[in-house]
């Protein structure tokens, strides 16, 4: 690979890492708003089946990006971005904690009460999310590479969906248990939110499969990669 292509590969890697971190941090900040995303009025365990947090909207992007990184840049580079996401999340947690404890001025458009109502649960949410995130992302990368090695780089759809399905179930289960334990969400909502969250994430994983195929195709064409080959030494 030429020096020019290496520089381009490194720039793309940094952009993907930035999108990953932005999606992760944003999902932790906006999680308290819930919405109903399906036209049919279906209830399960006293919860509308498709009531989910808006925090789930950017979160699946993180799994798509780790799959792209795993496929093109390898397991080590994917793990590096996951670790960077952890540091970014805890850094944002520190900023929120400080911001919550400084008094608002009398003319501030956002007063102390409003700020706490919006961001007050964020520290516990970030902690719960990070514990779930650690388990889910490392499972996602491990499962992805297991199937990549097992199929010798073929059947991209298989490793994409299997890794994402497995990790998303772990992520949703873990974060809901912790949010209920911390008292942020009531336990009676647990099963409904669990089923809704898992179904939503699985649907997104299935939808992003052709997107992953397209991106991997473009990478292989640009960087002259064979099936299963990864970009090294950047």
N, C-alpha and C positions, 0 to 999 in steps of 0.2 A: 504494500500500500504506500502511495506517495505521501510526502509530508503534507501536501495540501489536503488530501483526503483525511489524513489523521487529524488535522486541525478542525476540519468540518465535522468529523465524528465526535471530537471532544466538545465542540460547541453544541451539537445536538444533544449530547449527553447532559450538558449543563442545563439546557432548556427543559429537557424532560424532568430533570431533578427539581428544577424550580417549579414546574407545574405540579409535580407530585407534592412538594412541601406546601405550596399554596392551597391545594385541594384539601390536604390533611388538616392544616391549621384552620381553614375556613369552616370545615365540617364540625370542628370542635366548638367554634364560636357561635354557630347559628342553630345548634341542635335543639334548642328549646321550643322552636316553632314546629307544630305538626300540621299536616294537611292531608286531605282526602283525595287520592289520585285515580279513583276508578268510578265510572258512572253508576255501577250497580250498588244498591244498599244491602251489603252482605255483612252480617255480624258473626263473630266467633269469639267465645269467651268474653262476652259483653264489650267487645271492641270491634268497631268497623274494620273489616278485614284489610282494607287498604289504607288505613291511617298510618302514616309514617312521618318521621322527622325530616325536616328539610336538610338536616345534616347528612342524610343519606344521598342527596343529589350529587355532591362533589366526591363523596367517598369512593364509589366504584371506579372513579378515574384513577385512583391510586393503584388499584389492582391491575388495571389495564396497563399502566405505565410500568409496573414491576414486571409484568409479563413481557412487555416490549424490551425492557432492559435485560431480562433473563435470556431472551431469545437472541438478541443482537450483541449485547456486551458481556454476557456471562453472569454467573451466580455471584461472584465477588463484587462486581460493580452494582448489581441490584441490591445486595446487602448493604453496601455503603450508603446508598440513597435512603434505605429504610432507617439506618442509624442517624443520618442527617435529619430525617423527619422527626425522630424522637427528640433530638436537641432543639429543633425549631419549635416543637410543641411545648416543651418545658420552658423555653425562653419566653414564648407568648404567655404562658401561665404566670411567669414572674411579672411581666408587664401588667397583666390584668390585676394581679394581686396588689401591686403598688398603686395602680390607677383607682382601684376600689377604695383604698384607704386614704387618699388625699381628698380634702373637702372641696366641694364645688363652690364656685362663687355665686353670689346672689343673682347675677345676670346670666349664668350659664343656661343654655337651652336644654341641657340634660342635667337634671338635679341628681343628688346622691341616691334617692330612692329609685328613680327610674334606672339609673346605671346599675344598681345592685340587682334590680328585678331582671335586667337583661343579662348581666354578666356574673351575677352572684354565684350561680351554680357552676360556672365555667371551670374553676379549679378542680372540683370533684369530677366534673364531666371529663376534663382533660386526663385526669388520673385514670378514670375508668376506661376511657378511650385508649390511652397509651398501653395499659395492661392487655386489653383486648387486641389492640393493634400489633403489639409485639408478638403475641401468639399467632395471630392470623397471617401477618405478612411473612414471617419466617416459615410458617407451614406452607403458605402459597408458593414461595420460592423453592422450598425443598420438594414439594409434590410436583411442581412444574419441571424441575430438572430430573426427577425420577422418571417421569414419563418421556421426557426428551431423550434421556439415555436409553430407556427401555425400547423406544420406537426408532432409535438411531436418527433422531432429528426429523422424522416424518410425523404425519397426523397432528399438525399444529392445533386443530380444533379440539383434539382429545386432551392435550395437556393444558390448554387454555381453560377449558370448561371444568375439568376435574380439579385443577388446582384452585380455581376461583370458587367453585361450589363448596369445596371442603373448607377453605379458609373463611369464607363468608358465613358459614354456619357457626364456626368457632367464634368469629368476631361478634356476630349478633348475639349469640348466647352469652358470651362473657360480658359484653358491655351492658346488656340488660340486667343480668344478675347483679352487677356492681352498682348500676344506677338505682335499682330497687333497694339494694342493701343500704346505700347512702341516703335513701329517702327522697331522691329526686323524682322518681316515678313510683306510683303505687303498685304493690304486688299483684293486685287483681287485674292489672293491665298487661302483665308479663306475657302470657301465652298468646294473646292476640297480637301484641307488638312483635313477638318473636316470629310468629308465622308470617305476618305481613312483611317484616323486614327481610326474612330469608327469601320469600317469594319474589319480592322486588329486586333483590340483589341477583338472584338467579336469572330473572328475566333480563336484567341489564347485562349480565355475563354472556347470555346467549346472543344478545343484540350486538355486543362489542366484538364478537368473534370475526365477522367479516371486516370490521375496522382493523383488527389486529392483522388479519391476512393481508390487507391492502398495505398497511404500514411496513410489515415485514418484507413484502414484495418490493416496495420502493427502496428499502434499505439494501436488500440483496442486489438490486439492480445498480444502485448508486455506488456501492462499495465492493461489487464483484464477489459476493459471498455465496458459497455453496449451501445447500440444505444442511442445517445443523451447525454451520460454521459461525464463529463469533469474532467480533472485532477485538483484537488484543493490543496491549501496550499503548494505551492512550492515557 
